[in-house]
Amino acid sequence: MMPVEVTQGDSPVILGLPHTGTHIPDDIFARLNARGQVLADTDWHIHRLYDGLLPGATTVRATFHRYVIDANRGPNDASLYPGQNTTGLVPLTDFDGEPIWTTAPTPAEIETRKAHFHAPYHAALSAEIERVRALHGVAILYDCHSIRSHIPFLFDGTLPDFNIGTNNGTTCDPRIEAAVARITAASGRTSVLNGRFKGGWTTRHYGQPGSGTHAIQMELAQSTHLQSETPPFAYDDAKAAALRVTLQDILTEIAALAAELKA
């Protein structure tokens, strides 16, 4: 299986999908323990949730699971949230802090995974950013994520429905940040800007507004579109349909902003 799937479009918006993949090579899967093999930390159904919301949007989707290697972590594995619990480039635990391997990957294996999975994903994403920016003068990367709404190991209490990350306003033009925050607030759902999730490595690395590339991360609470945040993590059509209205408003508005951003 190819490590990345790309659908090219003519919109100024690129949807990044680093954590929806569930493919794990057999030899790697066999080394996960029973807990790891559940793949609980997948961004379940996020590619389905966003499908068709913005005609012409480019999508870049990792097909491999984040337990193989996390496409939203930097290759140097530096922590994005110093002093807080988190998981690494190749996670050794799940989001509950529990071990997921019978035999942990070696440094040499991690380097191999970087070359075979992480690097191709980011090469494809970089190429699409350059292509879209050449078409429009700007590119807007909207990085699509989800997570369970209750994970005491990572955060206290219940996560808001919409968690917008721009690394404290540094990764995109203020007009993009403001539009997304306004639409989510008007939805009647809970939302927060640069709360527990401020944008992962993808958002921080590619978000260079001065160079014409704007990036914003949306971390959705999985309670907004799943029947349950426990196995089998089934998609809830009614919940998703309601949520898609707001997501479509967001994508439509930020796409329309592109003409202003290059002026």
C-alpha positions in Angstrom: 0.0 0.0 0.0 1.2 3.5 -0.8 1.9 5.6 2.3 0.0 8.6 1.1 -3.0 9.3 -1.1 -3.4 12.6 -2.9 -6.4 14.0 -4.6 -5.5 17.2 -6.5 -8.0 20.1 -6.7 -8.0 23.7 -7.9 -9.2 25.3 -4.6 -6.7 27.3 -2.5 -7.5 25.0 0.4 -5.6 21.8 1.2 -7.0 19.3 3.6 -4.3 17.4 5.6 -5.3 14.0 6.9 -2.3 12.6 8.9 -4.2 10.3 11.3 -7.1 8.6 9.5 -5.0 5.7 8.1 -5.3 2.3 9.7 -2.7 0.4 7.6 0.1 -1.3 9.6 2.5 -3.7 7.9 2.0 -7.3 9.3 5.4 -7.5 10.9 4.8 -4.2 12.8 1.2 -5.2 13.8 2.4 -8.5 15.2 4.6 -6.6 17.7 1.7 -4.5 19.1 0.2 -5.8 22.2 -3.6 -6.5 22.5 -4.2 -2.9 23.6 -2.2 -1.5 20.7 -4.0 -3.7 18.2 -7.3 -1.9 19.0 -5.8 1.2 17.3 -7.9 3.3 19.6 -6.0 6.6 18.8 -7.1 6.7 15.2 -8.8 9.8 13.9 -11.8 7.7 13.1 -13.8 8.5 9.9 -12.4 12.0 9.6 -11.8 11.6 5.9 -15.4 10.5 5.5 -16.6 13.5 7.6 -14.9 16.0 5.4 -15.5 14.3 2.1 -17.2 16.5 -0.5 -17.5 19.6 1.8 -15.4 21.9 -0.4 -15.5 21.1 -4.1 -12.0 21.4 -5.6 -10.1 21.0 -2.3 -6.9 19.1 -2.5 -6.5 16.2 0.1 -3.3 14.7 1.3 -4.0 11.6 3.4 -1.6 9.2 5.2 -2.8 5.6 4.8 -0.5 4.3 7.6 -1.5 4.3 11.3 0.1 6.8 13.7 1.5 3.8 15.7 3.7 3.1 12.7 4.9 6.7 12.9 3.1 9.9 13.6 2.9 12.1 10.5 2.1 15.1 12.7 5.3 15.0 14.7 8.6 16.5 13.6 11.3 14.1 12.5 13.5 15.1 15.4 10.7 14.0 17.8 10.8 17.3 19.8 7.9 17.7 22.2 5.2 20.1 21.0 3.9 20.6 24.5 6.8 20.7 26.9 5.9 19.7 30.4 2.6 18.0 29.4 1.9 14.4 28.8 2.0 13.5 25.1 3.1 10.8 22.7 6.1 10.6 20.5 7.1 10.3 16.9 6.7 6.5 17.2 4.4 6.3 20.2 5.4 3.9 23.0 2.0 4.3 24.8 -1.5 5.1 23.8 -3.3 8.3 24.8 -4.1 6.8 28.2 -0.4 6.4 28.9 -0.6 2.6 28.6 2.1 0.6 26.7 1.2 -0.6 23.2 4.1 -2.7 22.2 5.3 -6.2 23.1 8.8 -5.2 21.8 9.5 -1.4 21.4 10.8 -0.2 18.0 14.6 0.2 17.9 16.2 3.5 16.8 17.2 1.8 13.5 13.6 0.8 12.9 12.3 4.3 13.6 14.8 5.6 11.0 13.4 3.1 8.5 9.8 4.2 9.3 10.8 7.8 8.8 12.1 7.0 5.3 9.2 4.7 4.2 6.2 6.6 5.7 6.9 10.0 7.3 9.1 11.4 4.6 6.8 10.4 1.6 3.8 11.9 3.4 5.5 15.3 3.9 7.0 15.2 0.4 3.5 14.9 -1.0 2.1 17.6 1.3 5.0 20.0 0.5 4.5 19.4 -3.3 0.8 20.1 -3.0 1.4 23.3 -1.0 3.8 24.5 -3.7 1.4 23.6 -6.5 -1.6 25.3 -4.9 0.4 28.4 -4.0 1.6 28.6 -7.6 -2.1 28.5 -8.8 -3.5 31.1 -6.3 -0.6 33.0 -4.8 -1.5 31.5 -1.5 -2.2 28.1 0.0 -4.3 27.4 3.0 -3.6 24.2 4.8 -6.5 23.0 7.0 -5.2 20.1 9.1 -8.0 17.7 10.0 -7.9 15.9 13.4 -10.1 14.3 16.1 -9.6 12.9 19.5 -11.7 11.4 22.3 -13.4 14.0 24.5 -12.3 12.4 27.8 -8.6 11.5 28.1 -7.3 12.3 31.7 -3.7 11.4 30.7 -3.7 14.3 28.2 -6.1 16.9 29.6 -8.6 17.6 32.4 -12.3 17.5 32.0 -14.2 17.4 28.7 -12.6 18.7 25.6 -14.6 21.3 23.6 -16.2 20.2 20.4 -14.0 22.4 18.3 -10.4 22.9 19.2 -8.7 25.4 16.8 -4.9 25.6 16.7 -2.8 28.3 15.1 0.2 28.2 17.6 -1.1 31.4 19.2 -1.8 33.2 16.0 1.5 32.6 14.3 0.6 30.0 11.6 -2.0 31.9 9.5 -3.4 35.3 8.8 -5.6 36.7 11.6 -8.6 36.8 9.2 -8.5 33.0 8.9 -8.3 32.4 12.6 -11.1 34.9 13.2 -13.4 33.4 10.6 -13.0 29.9 12.0 -13.5 31.0 15.6 -16.6 33.1 14.7 -18.2 30.2 12.8 -17.6 27.6 15.5 -18.9 30.0 18.2 -22.0 30.7 16.2 -22.7 26.9 15.8 -23.9 26.7 19.4 -21.2 24.1 20.2 -18.3 24.5 22.5 -15.1 25.8 21.0 -11.7 27.1 22.0 -8.8 28.8 20.2 -5.3 27.7 21.1 -6.3 25.7 24.1 -4.9 22.3 24.9 -4.2 21.8 21.2 -2.5 24.7 19.5 -1.6 22.9 16.3 0.8 20.1 15.7 4.1 20.0 13.9 2.4 20.1 10.5 0.6 23.4 11.3 3.6 24.9 12.9 6.1 23.8 10.2 4.1 24.8 7.1 2.3 27.8 8.5 4.4 30.7 7.2 1.9 33.5 6.4 4.7 35.8 5.3 5.5 33.4 2.5 1.9 32.8 1.4 1.3 29.5 3.2 -1.3 29.6 6.0 -2.0 26.7 8.2 -4.7 26.0 10.8 -5.5 22.8 12.8 -9.0 21.6 13.7 -9.1 19.0 16.5 -12.7 17.7 16.8 -14.0 15.9 19.9 -15.0 12.5 18.6 -18.3 12.7 20.5 -19.4 15.2 17.7 -19.6 12.5 15.0 -19.2 9.0 16.5 -21.8 6.8 18.1 -19.4 6.1 20.9 -15.8 6.9 21.6 -15.1 3.2 22.4 -14.8 0.3 20.0 -16.0 -0.2 17.3 -15.9 3.6 17.0 -18.9 3.7 14.6 -19.8 6.7 12.5 -23.0 8.4 13.5 -24.7 9.6 10.4 -27.1 12.0 12.1 -24.4 13.6 14.3 -22.1 13.9 11.3 -24.7 15.5 9.1 -25.2 18.2 11.6 -21.5 18.8 12.1 -20.8 18.8 8.4 -22.9 22.0 8.0 -20.6 23.9 10.2 -17.5 22.4 8.7 -18.7 23.3 5.2 -19.2 26.9 6.3 -15.7 27.0 7.7 -14.0 25.6 4.5 -16.1 27.8 2.2 -15.3 30.9 4.1 -11.5 30.3 4.3 -11.4 29.4 0.7 -13.1 32.7 -0.1 -10.5 34.6 2.0 -7.7 33.5 -0.3 -8.3 36.3 -2.7 -7.9 38.9 0.1 -4.8 37.2 1.5 -2.8 37.6 -1.7 -3.8 41.2 -2.2 
